[in-house]
Amino acid sequence: MIESIVNVAGLTLDLGSPGQPLIRRLMAALRDGVRDGRLPAGTALPPSRTLATELGCSRWVVTEAYGQLVAEGYLNAAQGSVTTVRALGVADDHGPTRRSQPDRRPRFDLAPGVPDLAAFPRARWADCYRRAVLERETGLLGGRSLLSTIDARSVITDYLVRTRQIREDPSQLNLSSGATDAVGWLARLLSAGGHRRIAVEDPSWPGLRDAARRAGLQLVPIEVDGDGLRVDQLDDHRVRAVICTPAHQFPTGVAMSADRRLALIDWAHRVDGLIIEDDYDAEFRYDRRPVASLQGMAPDRVVLVGSVSKTLSPAVGLGWTVLPQQLIMRILSEDLELRTGPSTFTIDAMAAMISGGWYERHLRAMRLTYRRRREALLAALLELLPEATVRGMPAGLHVVVDLPAGTDVENIVDQAARREVAVAGIGRYRLRSDPAESSLVLGFGNLRSGRERDAVEILAAVISTAGSGAGGRDRSRG
Ligand SMILES: Cc1ncc(COP(=O)(O)O)c(C=O)c1O
């Protein structure tokens, strides 16, 4: 069977549906990669024999595809040497001249929370956006009413029903510029409704809790253990709202256990409370299907908050909330979405990405890329940092690495940055610092494929010198 997702020079290419001959699909995928800059000028393509084996096709298909793209000016082939990507200074068949974009990402990006920025499907997004602009009826250019996006909203709702098992009604879907935007206006709504405090996980991502704080709510830190949020602690604090990450706790990487989910929903019913479910990276689970959303279990008590920041790019500026019915009338009456939400073209473009199958295809490709990258990172950590313990289920875009007690994590973060390795200490995500904790949070979303071992090698050298002060062993000297 010929795979539709294939890895070329560390880049996952999507060969599309098998309706067309493989050679045409391979050429189209390579052209897209070069035009988008995801295959930058100078990149060496795999030998035809290797790629043919990976694709499960005859070598002829690959040599013909390479040959055609050499003729078109996308690739370079010198006699007897590797085929490489050519700098695109010429006009392509999409019209105006487009050069590949400079790649100014950190050399070894282990910063948590960043998806693979080079994999953003530029050409596909641009096509969908272009269609959204060209196809929107003139009469609907006059405003940004909810009605004018009703079709797109039902496409997004269907997607969430299918993949996150939400319940169910497009009228419950409110669009935002991202999760932070959504939590900001939800917190304002809670504040206006008499809430003074909101519970948050400790540790957690500062972006969302800061949005709640800016809206005037006092933050109440709640501990997290191997089953997720310590629901039993909510009762001690007279709170009636909580922000949590049930599918994949950020950053500890645990999934909320079934008992905890039920206890959390029970708490919300008891206190007439609201659960804000931050569903930030549930699409990326590598060992099984993603766990269903909490919203699907208690749609009257849970607001599901999601965005494309991890799946496409934060630059898109699009997110969604699925709201309990009782909040909807208030939002409509206060006109919250319409002033701050995304452009209708962005909403339409996203709906086109979903209904064309491109969004889920991109997710499938990225799941494969991230799973492999995570495995390579874990293998390098096991080999080069045997004293470390890696935590976090096979999911998402980061892992937690526990270092021996007493390791100077902040110094490691500083020293690693000097050597172009971006990492974060877990302290950055804590509300109440824990001096006994020596853990790093390593993201692998934006780490270039094939660089996992090099990144860990530098990190291990930094840890051996900076982690324990002057007495440390310097691995970089072998
Ligand atoms: C835990 C968590 N939730 C949500 C988000 C997404 O926020 P936004 O949609 O505002 O970009 C992030 C982004 O880094 C995150 O780390």
The ligand as an SDF file (V2000), in Angstrom:
LIG
                    3D

 16 16  0  0  0  0  0  0  0  0999 V2000
   -1.6140   25.2580   27.7030 C   0  0  0  0  0  0  0  0  0  0  0  0
   -1.9670   26.1540   26.5540 C   0  0  0  0  0  0  0  0  0  0  0  0
   -3.2430   26.4670   26.3310 N   0  0  0  0  0  0  0  0  0  0  0  0
   -3.6180   27.2610   25.2960 C   0  0  0  0  0  0  0  0  0  0  0  0
   -2.6890   27.7690   24.4280 C   0  0  0  0  0  0  0  0  0  0  0  0
   -3.1400   28.5190   23.1800 C   0  0  0  0  0  0  0  0  0  0  0  0
   -3.3320   29.8200   23.3500 O   0  0  0  0  0  0  0  0  0  0  0  0
   -3.7870   30.7290   22.0820 P   0  0  0  0  0  0  0  0  0  0  0  0
   -4.8790   30.0060   21.3810 O   0  0  0  0  0  0  0  0  0  0  0  0
   -4.2390   31.9870   22.7180 O   0  0  0  0  0  0  0  0  0  0  0  0
   -2.5890   30.9120   21.2240 O   0  0  0  0  0  0  0  0  0  0  0  0
   -1.3540   27.5100   24.6360 C   0  0  0  0  0  0  0  0  0  0  0  0
   -0.3640   28.1020   23.7290 C   0  0  0  0  0  0  0  0  0  0  0  0
    0.8270   28.0770   23.9190 O   0  0  0  0  0  0  0  0  0  0  0  0
   -0.9840   26.6710   25.7210 C   0  0  0  0  0  0  0  0  0  0  0  0
    0.3030   26.3430   25.9340 O   0  0  0  0  0  0  0  0  0  0  0  0
  1  2  1  0
  2  3  1  0
  2 15  2  0
  3  4  2  0
  4  5  1  0
  5  6  1  0
  5 12  2  0
  6  7  1  0
  7  8  1  0
  8  9  2  0
  8 10  1  0
  8 11  1  0
 12 13  1  0
 12 15  1  0
 13 14  2  0
 15 16  1  0
M  END
$$$$
